[in-house]
Structures are given as C-alpha cells and as structure tokens.
C-alpha cells in the first residue's frame, strides 16, 4: 500500500480549463490574452537563449523586482517574483496557515484556493455573496490565518471598492491576500493599501494583461517582513533565465501593455452591449472576461452549442454558476464569430 497522506489521497485536485490539441478552436475559456507579448519580450528571450543557459539564474530575480518596483513605486524589498501567482498563493498558505488552521475565501471565486488549502491540511471557510456583491455573513472580526479576496472576482468579473478592501484589512486578525490577477483591466488597484495595512498582500500575474501565460510569471507586493518570509520557502531557483528577462521586458514596455489593455477593454464593453441586446444578462466586468446568462438561464446548453462550433468558453456545474458562462475576451474577430454562433444557437 502506498502511504499517501490522507488529505492528498482524498482530494480531487484542480481541473484547469480544457486545452484543445487541434489549432482551429476559438479559445475563450482560460482568460488568455488574444494579442502576442511585446516584441521586446521576444527579443529579450532570444538574446538570453544562448550560452548563458548553462548557468543558474539569479535566485532573487533582482532585475525583475527592480523593474516592478519602478513601475509600482515600491522598494524591491517589498516585492517578490514568482513562478506564476499560483506559487505565491501556495506559499502564503504554507507560510501562515499550519495544518488544521483556517483560511477563508469567497464562493464563487478562484477554486484553486481550496486545492492549495487541502494540500497543506488547512481548514477551509467560505463566505457567499449578497445580491449587490458584498460578502455575506462576514463577522466583525475574522480570526482565521488568511483571507483570500479575488478582485476583480473570477468568474464573475466585478471589483470590490477600495474603501471596503481597506476596511476588511482592519477586520482580519490574519493576512488579507488581495488576488489582483485581473486588476490591469480594472479602474482601480489595492496596491496603495499595502502601505497602510501591514497585514495586506497584493498578488499579480503577468499571464493575462502581459500575454505571458506560457511563461508562468507573477509577483506579490507586501511589507518586507512578509516578502522575506515568502523568500525563505520558495524554490531557490524558481524563475529561469528566460522568464526573468521576459518579466523585465514586459514590465518595461508600458506603451505596448496599455494598448493591449485598451483594446481588450473596448472589446469587452462592445461585446457586453451586443449580448444584452440579445437578451443575455451580463455582470459589469472589470476583467478580461464576462460572466453572462442566456435568457433561458441554461448555461450548459449554450456551452454545448458553442463547443460544437469549436468555440471554447468556461461552464461551471456549480449550482451558483450553472445558469451562465464565463467568456474570455478575445480579438474583435473572435468575439464577432462568437456572437454569430450565439445567434445561431438561439
């Protein structure tokens, strides 16, 4: 008998969005950017992909941290780079929540929090949402070790107001982790709150807004004591040389970044307007996706109809979400094809 830990043997594991092997799908199911990375990123990777690969990378990702510090206005000691923001979420649980201790998050939000908590053996507490998208049943003080707040929310797309996030930080005895995977598509960010709340961490990813999902790059901003703790438990060479130069180039080329974000936001608003004209209900989104419900509230039917036309979107069987679909914002042509398919499905 293989002596697995009981929590590992019993857990289901996280299931990523479907990745087709054929190239002719319109892929709107994993919130990838429809535009390529900055040309500066490709150039930096090509320049690095040579003799230097025989040597280990900089274990501290110093240049990437310095570039992020210049962009966001923080000393590098307040920043840690990561192998995707998922590495940060995992290490935050490892650093702050021992076996049997509690972490919390909102349901629905990023389901990977539950998987990471199960791996650690932490207890999970979830809070629902009120009809106006506030946290339902939140106690005056939350005494758990970590509270994960996804804003903009995934899969729904709305953002929590910054004054509410600041207030929530004062009500958490443990750490408040503000997961801003989609914040570059929103009107605001909680980064400045890190300066005034010592228990607040902001995590970011370069997968979405910087078109680097294939590089697995993320970062966190928090007080230096928190960053130092995360630095202790990460893998010592967790970012390879190509990832580090890609991060520096991507963060530096803000003109290209802003143009990509602008196009996605414009397409998002146009697509949402077209859907509403068809009778779909849409939640106003500040992310690079929209959560929509067809008039008959049968998300599964629409998913199957789109899948049969080789258009991939995300359908959740969760009863709270099964009435709708999460649709990533692709290029204008991809979204026009999706609208045509939705009209055909009816």
VOZADO-657579 format. One record per residue: residue in three letters; x, y, z of N, C-alpha, C, O in turn. Coordinates in steps of 0.05 Angstrom, whole numbers, plus 5000, padded with zeros to 4 digits. Each point is the difference from the previous one (the first is absolute). Layout:
! VOZADO-657579
ALAXYZXYZXYZXYZ
...
END
This chain:
! VOZADO-657579
UNK501749765000498350245000501850255000501950025015
UNK497450174968501650244998499150195023497650075001
UNK504250025016499350155024499650304995501450175012
UNK496749904971499350284995498850135025498749865016
UNK501850404988498550145021497049984993499350014976
UNK499149975044497149954995498750234985498349964984
UNK502650295022498750234986500750004971498450084983
UNK504049835010500849984972498549784986499150034977
UNK500749745036498649774988497150074995498849904980
UNK500050265037497150054998499350244983497650044994
UNK504350134999499350244985499649954971501149814989
UNK497450374998499449974971502250134983500649904978
UNK500550325031501950154984498650204982497649984995
UNK503950224997498950224984499949914971501849874990
UNK496050204996499749934972500250254983498150175001
UNK504049874984500350244983497949994977498849804995
UNK501050434992498250014977501049824977502449954998
UNK495849964986500649824978502150124981499750234991
UNK502449615003502050094981499949834975500849775001
UNK498150344977499649834976502749944987501950165001
UNK498349604986502449934986499950114971502050054988
UNK495549985001499850114973500250305001499250135020
UNK502050004959500550295001497650174991500250245002
UNK497649644988498050164987497650075019497850054990
UNK502749955036498050095019500250305005502250114999
UNK495650025006500150265012500049965031498149905011
UNK504150185001500549915028499450245019501750185003
UNK496049815009499150215018499349885028498150105013
UNK503449704995499349865025502150035023499449915022
UNK502950214972502050015022501150295003502250035011
UNK496450174979500750285005502850074990501450175012
UNK499449714966502650074988499650264984497850074991
UNK504450075005500050244984500049934970501649834992
UNK496750304992499949934972502450124984500449934977
UNK501150245036502250144985502749885010500249915022
UNK501850094960502649895008501450175021499250235004
UNK502949665008501550175019501450234985500250004976
UNK500750195039501550224989502449894983501349815008
UNK499250314969502449924984502550025017501949854995
UNK498250335024502450025017500449755017502349925006
UNK495549945001500249755015501249794983501849855009
UNK497350124966501149804982502950054995501649815000
UNK499150444996502850074995501749935024502349904997
UNK496750155028501649955024500449705004502149915008
UNK495849934986500249715003502149894980501649835007
UNK498250264968501949914980502950075007501849844996
UNK498650405015502750085008501149835023502449955001
UNK495849965016500949855024500349704994501449865014
UNK497350054964500049714994502549924986500049934976
UNK502250095039502649934988501849865021499049845016
UNK503550234983502049875017499450035030500749835016
UNK498050394991499550055028498149805014499949985024
UNK498749874959498149815012501449775016498749855015
UNK503950134981501449795016500450085029500649845017
UNK498950424989500350105027497350035013498050064987
UNK501949915040497650045015499050294997501750184996
UNK495849875006499050285000500450145027500749875019
UNK498950394981500250155024497849905019497650034993
UNK503149865030497949895018498150215011497849935007
UNK503050324994498350215011498350154979498450165007
UNK502049784967498750144979500250305003498150154998
UNK504349945009500550285008499150204979498650195006
UNK502149774969499450194979496950024996499050224995
UNK499749565006497150004997498650155023498150154997
UNK502949805028498950145023500550304998498350165008
UNK504149914983500650294997498150134979499150225004
UNK500549644974498250114979497250025011498650204995
UNK500449605020497350025012499950225020498050145002
UNK504249905013500050215020499850284987498650175010
UNK502849874967499850254986497250054989499050225001
UNK499849574990497350024988497950065021498350174996
UNK501849695027497950035020500750195023498350055017
UNK504250044984500750195020500749885027499450125021
UNK501949654979500849875025502949934999501149944979
UNK500250055044502749905002499949704994498149875007
UNK504050024980500049724993499749815024499149784997
UNK501650325027499649835024497149945006499349825015
UNK498950334972497149965003498849824979497649964999
UNK504149934984499149854976501449734999502449985005
UNK496049824987501249744994498849914973497650024995
UNK504249874988499149884975499349715005500949885019
UNK497650004962499149735005499549864974499650124979
UNK500349625023499449824978496949994997498749805006
UNK500250424984497150044999499050095027501249945021
UNK496550204980499050085026499049765016499750025024
UNK499849754963499249765015502249925020499449905022
UNK503150134971502249945018499850175025500449915023
UNK498950344974499750185022497749925018500250005025
UNK497549934963497749915016500749765017499249975023
UNK502249844964500949765014501850075023499749905022
UNK502350274973502050065021498850175022501049995023
UNK497050174971498750165021498649815020500150045024
UNK498649754965498749815018502249855016499649965024
UNK502549964963502149865014501350175021500749895021
UNK499550374975501350185019498350075023501050045022
UNK496349974974498350125021498049805012498950065021
UNK500549724966497949835010501149725003500749864981
UNK499550055044500849735006497849804996497750074995
UNK502949685008498049794998497850045021500650045023
UNK496949964967497750035018499350295004497950065012
UNK503750134979499350285003498450104976500049874979
UNK498550355025498050074981500950214980501350205007
UNK497949764968500150214980497250044989498349825002
UNK501250414986497350064990500150134973502050134993
UNK495949844992499750144974497150014994498349885013
UNK501150274966497250044991499349784980501649934983
UNK496049975019499049824980497550124987498050065014
UNK502149984959502149904982502350204997499750245000
UNK502749644998502450144991501949794991499249784991
UNK503450275011502049814988500049745016500750005024
UNK498649794963499649745014502749875008500149825016
UNK502150294973502649885007500850055029501749865011
UNK497150345002500650055028499449755016501549925018
UNK496249954976499249765015502149774996500649865019
UNK500350114956502049794995502650055016501049815012
UNK499950444988502550065015499649965030501849915013
UNK495950164997499549975028499949705008501049925020
UNK497849924962499949715005502749885001500649835017
UNK501150254965502849904999501450065027501449835011
UNK498250404999501350085026498649885024501249985021
UNK496449934975498549895023498650225016499249965023
UNK500550284965498650215013497049974999499049874981
UNK499650255037497150004999499050224982501350214998
UNK496449754989498950194981497450115010498349855010
UNK501450414988497550135006499350184976501750154990
UNK495849835001499250164977497850195008498449945018
UNK501650294969497850205003498750044973501350014979
UNK496150025022498550054975499950304994501350165013
UNK497249904966499750284991497150085003498149844995
UNK501550415012497350115001499250084971501750004982
UNK495750065013499250074973501450254989500250034976
UNK500950145041501550244991503049955001501550195001
UNK499349565000502849924998501750105024502150124996
UNK496949845027501550045025500249735014498649824993
UNK503150175027500549745013497749945019499450175018
UNK499449604979497749925017501049865025501549814999
UNK497650295024500649875025502750055011501049855017
UNK500450364974502750065009499850095030498550195006
UNK503049685012499950095028501450275004501550094983
UNK498050035039501350255006503049975000501550184991
UNK499549595019502849944998500349724989498749815009
UNK503150174971500649734989502649915013502150134997
UNK497849645017502349915016501749794987501949905011
UNK497450034964501749804986502750114992500650245003
UNK501049584986502850074994500250164974501750184997
UNK496649764983500150134974497250044989498349835003
UNK501350404984497550044986500850084972501350204995
UNK497849644985500550064972497750154988497749915001
UNK502950324988498050174988500850044971501950144993
UNK496649744989500550024971498650244989497550015000
UNK504050194991498850244989501750114978502350075004
UNK496649954971497349924992499549705005501849844999
UNK495750115008499349735006500149824975499250094979
UNK501849675025499849804979498349775012500749895021
UNK497150044966499450044971498050234994499150024977
UNK500150145042497850194996500950274988498550124985
UNK503949975021501150234987499750275014501350194992
UNK497149825030499750265014502450055018501549815007
UNK498950445001502150075019498850105027497850115000
UNK503649845021499350115026501050285002502350064991
UNK496250135021501050275003502450025018500349845019
UNK501650344975502450025016499550075029501349885017
UNK496850294990499450055029499249755014500649965023
UNK497849874963499249745013502449825005500249885021
UNK501750114959502449835004501650105024501049845016
UNK499350424986501550115023498649945026501349935019
UNK496150094982498549935024500349715006500349925024
UNK499649904956500349725004502749935013500249835017
UNK501950314974502649955011500050055030501449865015
UNK497250354994499950065029498349805015500349985025
UNK498149864962498349805013501249725000498849825010
UNK503550154977501349744999502349995020501850165000
UNK498149645018502249965018502449884985502350065008
UNK497349794971502149894984500650174976499550245000
UNK501549634979500850144976497650024981498549814996
UNK501250424991498150044978501649994974501750174995
UNK497749634989501349974974498150104978498049884995
UNK502850344993498350124978501149894974502250084990
UNK496449734998500849874976499150174976497750004993
UNK504250154995499550184979500949904973501250144984
UNK498149605010500849894975499050154976501250004979
UNK496550145024498750134978499950315004498650144985
UNK502949965034499750295007500950184978499250244999
UNK502649674983500850184978497850074981500250204985
UNK497649665016497750064983497950165015497950064989
UNK502650015036498150145017500750295003502050094990
UNK496350065024500450285004501750075024501050225003
UNK499449585015501550065024501649765009499749784990
UNK502150275030501749795011500450055030499850235009
UNK500649565005500450025029503050045008500749985023
UNK501050074958502950015005500650215022501749955018
UNK497150284981500650215019499249925029501150105019
UNK497049724983499149915027502249845014499949985024
UNK501949904960502249855012501650185019501149915020
UNK499250354973501650185016498750065028501450055019
UNK496049934982498650085025498949765016499050045022
UNK501349724967499049765015502249784999500549894979
UNK500650065044502349825001499249714994501749834994
UNK495750105008499149734996498849964972498649804995
UNK502050384987498849984973502249934980502250124999
UNK497249694984501749914978498550024974497649924999
UNK503650194980498850014974501649814982502450024998
UNK496249794989501349834980499150074972497750084996
UNK504249904986499550064971501149784983501749845008
UNK497250154967501149814980500650154975498750204994
UNK503249704991500650114973498849834979500450044976
UNK498049765032498849814980497950144983499949954976
UNK498550225036497750124985500750254985500150004976
UNK500450215039500350274987502750024985500250164981
UNK501849685026502550014986500549774980502149984989
UNK495849865006500149794980502249805006501349904981
UNK499250035044502249825007499049765015501449905018
UNK496350004976499049765013501949764997500349835017
UNK501050164960501949784994502650025015501549815001
UNK499150425012502550045015499649955029502049955014
UNK495550064996499549955029501550215017502049935013
UNK497050324987501350215015498050145017497850064991
UNK502950005034498350155018501850165019502449975000
UNK496250195017501550155020498150065023497550004997
UNK503650065026498550095023501350255011502450034999
UNK495950155012501050245014498950005028497549975004
UNK504250055016499349995028502250135016502150074990
UNK497549955037502150105017502549824998499749764995
UNK502650365008502549844997500149755018501249804992
UNK497650215032500149775017498549764987500849775002
UNK497050304985498449794986501549894976500149764996
UNK501150434989501649914976502349835009500649804986
UNK500750275036502349845009499149725008501549814995
UNK496150165017499049745007499449834975500749774999
UNK498150364981499449854975502649934986500249794987
UNK501850385016502649944987501349765012501549854986
UNK498150105040501249775013498949734989501549814999
UNK496050184993498849744994499649954971499049794992
UNK501750404991499749954971502349814991502049985014
UNK497749904963502249854988502350194994499550234992
UNK502949685012502350195000500550114972500850244997
UNK498849614982500250104972497349974987499749854980
UNK498350305030497349954991499350134973498149924987
UNK503450285005499650134974502449974983502250085007
UNK497549804969502349964983500850264986498750205003
UNK503549794983501150244988498150124979499850254998
UNK498949584987498250114979497650145013499150214990
UNK499849675031497850135014500850275012498450194998
UNK504049825013500850255013500350234979499250235005
UNK502149714973500350224980497450074987499550234992
UNK498749575006497350064989498550185019498650194990
UNK501649775036498650175019501050284998498450195000
UNK504349854999501150274999499050144975499250235001
UNK501049644976499250124975497050074999499250214991
UNK499249615019497150045000499250235017498550184992
UNK502649835033499350225018501050274990498950215006
UNK503349784980501250254990498450124977499850254997
UNK499149584985498650104976497150075007498249854992
UNK501550365022497350085009498350114977497549985001
UNK503750134978498450094978498649774986497650024994
UNK503849765001498749774988497949885018497849934992
UNK502950055034498149895020497450165000497849894999
UNK502450385003497650165001498349984975497550005002
UNK503749974975498549974975498449745000497749994991
UNK503649795018498649745001497650015020497949914993
UNK502650215030497950025019497750174990497649945003
UNK503150284983497950174989498249854980497650025001
UNK503649834981498549854980498249795014497749964992
UNK503349915028498449795014497750135014497749904999
UNK502750325015497950145014497850104980497749985006
UNK503250134972498050094980498449774989497650024997
UNK503749764997498649774989498149885022497849924993
UNK503150085031498349915022497450165002497849885002
UNK502450384997497650175002498249964975497549985003
UNK503650014974498449964975498749735001497649984994
UNK503849815013498949735001497749985021498049884994
UNK502450245029497950005021497550134990497849915005
UNK502550324981497750144989498549834980497549995000
UNK504049884982498749824980498549775014497849934991
UNK503449965029498649785015497450095013498049864999
UNK502150375013497650115013497850044979497649965006
UNK503150134971498150044978498749744992497849994989
UNK503649785015498949744994498449885023499049784998
UNK500850375024498449905023501649865021498949895019
UNK503850114978501749885020500350195024500050244996
UNK500349655028500750155023503050005003501349794999
UNK499950445006502950025003500650155026498750195007
UNK503349715007501050145024502250204990501949914987
UNK497850345020502150194992502749915009500549955023
UNK501350024958502649875005502350205000500050194984
UNK501949775034502550154999502449824995502350065006
UNK497149714982502149804994500149974969498850154985
UNK502749655006500249954972498149774992500649834982
UNK497250165031497949804995497350125009499950205014
UNK498049674977497350085010498649745009500349794988
UNK498050245033498349785008497250074991498950215007
UNK499949614976497550074987498049775004500849765003
UNK496750304997497849815002498150024977499150234994
UNK500349554992498150024978497150045010499649965024
UNK498650124959497250055010498849765014498450045019
UNK502249714973498849775013501749905024499349815012
UNK502950334994501749945023501049714999500249875021
UNK500450044955501149734997502850024988500449984976
UNK501550075041502750034991501149764986501650024982
UNK497649745028501049754988499249984971501649904983
UNK496050185010499049984973501750184981500849914978
UNK499750335031501650184984502949904997501250024979
UNK499949885043502749894999500249784979501950014983
UNK496349815017500149774981499650114971501449904982
UNK496950295015499650124973502550134990500749974976
UNK500750185041502550124992502349804996501550024981
UNK498649785036502049794998499749864973502049944987
UNK495650005005499549874974500950174977500549904978
UNK499750365026501050184979502950085004501050194989
UNK500449665028502850035006500650285013502150124993
UNK496149965024500550245016500049925029498049905010
UNK504250135004500349915028499550245019501250214998
UNK496949745020499550195022500149835026500249764999
UNK499550375024500149855025497249975012498650205005
UNK500649554999497549945013500649865027501749835002
UNK496850265019500449895027497449865008497850104997
UNK502549655012497749855009499050085027497849925009
UNK503850245006499150105026497250134997499650164982
UNK498549765036497350124997499950305001498250124989
UNK503850015024500050295001500850124973499550244995
UNK501649604987501250114976498949864974500450104978
UNK498249685025499249844977498050144982499549914977
UNK499350315032498250154982501450164979498850114982
UNK503949915020501450184982502749884991500549775003
UNK501050414984502649924989502050235005499250235001
UNK503349705002502250205000501349994973501049804991
UNK499050434996501050024973502450205000499750235006
UNK502749664987502350184998499750194977498749944980
UNK502550295022500050204979502349944981502350045007
UNK497049884969502149964979500250244982499350225008
UNK501649734968500250224981497250074990498149865005
UNK501650374982497450094990498949784981497649955001
UNK504049944982499149794981499049765015498049884993
UNK503450045028499249765016497350055013498349835002
UNK501350425009497650065013497650034981497749935006
UNK502950174970497950014979499149724993497649954996
UNK504349865001499349734994498449875022498249844995
UNK502550235030498549895023497150115000498249845005
UNK501450414989497350114999498449874977497649945004
UNK503650014974498749864978499149725008497749924995
UNK504049945019499349735010497850025021498249834999
UNK501950365019497950025020497250064987498049905009
UNK502050264969497550054987499049754986497649955000
UNK504249884990499249754987498849815021498149864995
UNK503250135028499149825022497350085010498349835006
UNK501350444997497450105008499549975030497950085010
END
